[in-house]
Amino acid sequence: MAQKYFTVTWDQLHRDSKLLAWRLLERGPWAGIVAITRGGLIPAAIIARELECRVIETVSVVTYDEEKKGEPRVVKAPVAAGDGTGWLIVDDLVDTGTTSRVVRSMLPGAYFATVYAKPAGQPLVDTFITEVTQDTWILFPWDTEAQFIAPIAKASK
């Protein structure tokens, strides 16, 4: 079977991040936002603007090298978030949950929100906007360029 891809445009990411902000509004106010780098940076910026939250922290867990997965490694821990109580964690995607487990263990009191979610990772987040199948690779706008692509019917042969 051919690899499935779900391409997310800048406009779509902005719209979906804003929808996530609407969902999070009633749960605030937040002490701050912890963006999971790198994918969570842009959704976190959009959500921070919409929620008028000015305190932004980051956590960086390396698990992927393009499409190759490895063991998680924390390369930057959040400094100001304590155990996460009152904080919002934002990421672009929860996939298998590898990164989410690491971040959850660091910030057990935080509320965890992602824009996109795959079934294996869904139990690790508190809310998300769009579900995609586990075997779908999401192509985010920062990873892609506009180019010709064969029709689905031709690509699946």
Sequence and secondary structure as in RCSB ss.txt:
>XXXX:A:sequence
MAQKYFTVTWDQLHRDSKLLAWRLLERGPWAGIVAITRGGLIPAAIIARELECRVIETVSVVTYDEEKKGEPRVV
KAPVAAGDGTGWLIVDDLVDTGTTSRVVRSMLPGAYFATVYAKPAGQPLVDTFITEVTQDTWILFPWDTEAQFIA
PIAKASK
>XXXX:A:secstr
   EEEE  HHHHHHHHHHHHHHHHTT   SEEEEEETTTHHHHHHHHHHHT   EEEEEEEEEETTEEEEEEEE
E  SS TT TTEEEEEEEESSSHHHHHHHHH TTSEEEEEEE TTTGGG SEEEEE  TTEEEE GGG       
 HHHHT 
